[in-house]
Structures are given as structure tokens and as C-alpha cells.
């Protein structure tokens, strides 16, 4: 279980490492383009949700508890990017099935 840490006073939420790795890619790309956005996270266990205004001026950390980098599901990154660019902002969507690698057609 990883942690998304927002600002200098330690506002944070726990997020599975695999999910956090995909969110990190989305956040990096949005901020690289100077595109601030809203990020909503369900807290779980009936604790509601938290909303973060993600902006380049706010310090962020992605704390991974595992030492191995997960394989990235490109379709999931694209889904998350579309959500982050939409009117409701970024929310964690279920991971879609990975597409099989393209290769020569089978005979």
C-alpha cells in the first residue's frame, strides 16, 4: 500500500502501489503540460472522499512501499488521463484488461 502525499503539511491518502504507479504517470504528464486538475479519492470504509487541487506550485510525493516497479497498463493510463482532462477531474477508475501485444497475424 503506497501513499499519495500532498503539500508540506502531509495531507495524504493510502493507495495501492500498482494504482499509485499509474496515477504518478498521469499527474507527471498533466503537470509537465502546466494543466492543473482536481483529483478525487474515495477514502473507503464509509469515510467519504477527499478532493485535491493538483497544481505545479504544490509539493507532491508518491511513496511506494514495494520495491518493484509494476508493469504499466497503457489502456489504464489513457483512461485516467481522459478522466483528469474531463470536467469532473481525476478519479481512480477500475483497471481495464490489458490489450495483447501486437504481433504478426497467426497462420
BELVENGI-V255970 format. One record per run of one state. SS is the DSSP state (hx for helix, st for strand, lp for the rest). FROM is the first residue (numbers start at 0). TO is the last residue. If there is no record, write none. Layout:
[[SS,FROM,TO] [SS,FROM,TO]]
//
This chain:
[[lp,0,0] [st,1,5] [lp,6,9] [st,10,14] [lp,15,15] [hx,16,31] [lp,32,35] [st,36,41] [lp,42,47] [st,48,53] [lp,54,58] [st,59,62] [lp,63,72] [hx,73,84] [lp,85,88] [st,89,90] [lp,91,106]]
//
